[in-house]
């Protein structure tokens, strides 16, 4: 297995496990409820950007150029899979919050290609 492919798979698996962990959720949640959502979404966007960047590198090392659309869509699908996993273990967030989380995934995928956005200008 190639380095970027292994890195992408390992990061995606680790972040998936972290997203399903109640202990991690509690440990990374702030005391102040007002900032709770902002901080949690910031964490998720950063994690999704890491996964998107590693995915992009993995695709590139296999000869498949990955642009903004592929990264954004792929990471959004990954985020949706996390939402399904969370629902299966008892999360009751609701569809609006699920949609926001998937949008954060898509944004992370876009940020993984930020250098492409800069080069286009």
C-alpha positions as CSV (number, residue, x, y, z in Angstrom):
1,X,0.0,0.0,0.0
2,X,1.3,3.5,-0.8
3,X,2.2,6.0,1.9
4,X,-0.6,8.6,1.2
5,X,-3.2,5.9,0.8
6,X,-2.2,4.3,4.1
7,X,-2.2,7.7,5.8
8,X,-5.6,8.6,4.4
9,X,-7.1,5.3,5.5
10,X,-5.6,5.5,9.0
11,X,-6.7,9.1,9.5
12,X,-10.2,8.4,8.3
13,X,-10.5,5.4,10.6
14,X,-9.1,7.3,13.6
15,X,-11.4,10.3,13.1
16,X,-14.4,8.0,12.5
17,X,-13.7,6.3,15.8
18,X,-13.2,9.6,17.6
19,X,-16.5,10.9,16.2
20,X,-18.3,7.9,17.7
21,X,-16.7,8.2,21.2
22,X,-18.7,9.8,23.9
23,X,-15.6,10.0,26.1
24,X,-13.8,12.1,23.4
25,X,-17.0,14.2,22.9
26,X,-17.1,15.1,26.6
27,X,-13.3,15.7,26.9
28,X,-13.3,18.1,23.9
29,X,-16.5,20.0,24.8
30,X,-16.0,23.4,26.4
31,X,-17.6,24.3,29.8
32,X,-19.4,27.3,28.3
33,X,-22.5,26.1,26.4
34,X,-22.5,29.2,24.1
35,X,-19.3,28.2,22.5
36,X,-20.0,24.5,22.4
37,X,-21.4,24.3,18.9
38,X,-18.8,26.7,17.4
39,X,-15.9,24.8,18.9
40,X,-17.2,21.4,17.9
41,X,-17.9,22.5,14.3
42,X,-14.4,24.0,14.1
43,X,-12.9,20.7,15.3
44,X,-14.9,18.8,12.7
45,X,-13.9,21.1,9.8
46,X,-10.2,20.8,10.7
47,X,-10.5,17.0,10.9
48,X,-12.4,16.9,7.6
49,X,-9.7,19.1,6.0
50,X,-7.0,16.7,7.1
51,X,-8.9,13.7,5.7
52,X,-9.6,15.6,2.5
53,X,-5.9,16.6,2.1
54,X,-4.8,13.0,2.7
55,X,-7.4,11.7,0.3
56,X,-6.3,14.1,-2.4
57,X,-2.7,13.1,-2.0
58,X,-3.7,9.4,-2.0
59,X,-5.6,9.9,-5.3
60,X,-2.8,11.9,-6.8
61,X,-0.2,9.1,-5.9
62,X,-2.4,6.7,-7.8
63,X,-2.6,8.9,-10.9
64,X,-6.1,10.3,-10.3
65,X,-5.9,14.1,-10.0
66,X,-8.3,15.2,-7.3
67,X,-9.8,18.7,-7.4
68,X,-12.1,20.7,-5.2
69,X,-15.3,18.9,-6.4
70,X,-13.9,15.4,-5.7
71,X,-12.5,16.3,-2.3
72,X,-15.6,18.2,-1.2
73,X,-18.0,15.5,-2.3
74,X,-15.9,12.6,-1.0
75,X,-15.4,14.2,2.4
76,X,-19.1,15.1,2.6
77,X,-20.0,11.4,2.0
78,X,-17.5,10.4,4.7
79,X,-19.2,12.9,7.0
80,X,-22.6,11.4,6.2
81,X,-21.2,8.0,7.1
82,X,-20.1,9.4,10.5
83,X,-23.7,10.7,11.0
84,X,-25.1,7.3,10.2
85,X,-22.6,5.7,12.6
86,X,-23.6,8.2,15.3
87,X,-27.3,7.5,14.7
88,X,-26.7,3.8,15.1
89,X,-25.2,4.2,18.5
90,X,-28.0,6.5,19.7
91,X,-27.3,10.1,18.6
92,X,-30.6,12.0,18.3
93,X,-29.3,15.2,16.7
94,X,-32.0,15.4,14.0
95,X,-31.7,16.0,10.3
96,X,-30.9,19.7,10.4
97,X,-27.8,19.1,12.6
98,X,-26.9,16.1,10.4
99,X,-27.1,18.3,7.4
100,X,-24.9,21.0,9.1
101,X,-22.3,18.4,10.0
102,X,-22.2,17.1,6.4
103,X,-21.8,20.7,5.2
104,X,-18.9,21.0,7.6
105,X,-17.4,17.9,5.9
106,X,-17.8,19.4,2.5
107,X,-16.2,22.7,3.7
108,X,-13.3,20.6,5.1
109,X,-12.9,19.0,1.6
110,X,-12.8,22.4,0.0
111,X,-10.2,23.6,2.5
112,X,-8.1,20.6,1.7
113,X,-7.8,22.1,-1.8
114,X,-7.2,25.7,-0.6
115,X,-3.9,25.8,-2.6
116,X,-5.9,25.1,-5.8
117,X,-8.3,28.0,-5.0
118,X,-5.3,30.4,-4.5
119,X,-3.7,29.2,-7.8
120,X,-6.9,29.9,-9.8
121,X,-6.8,33.6,-8.9
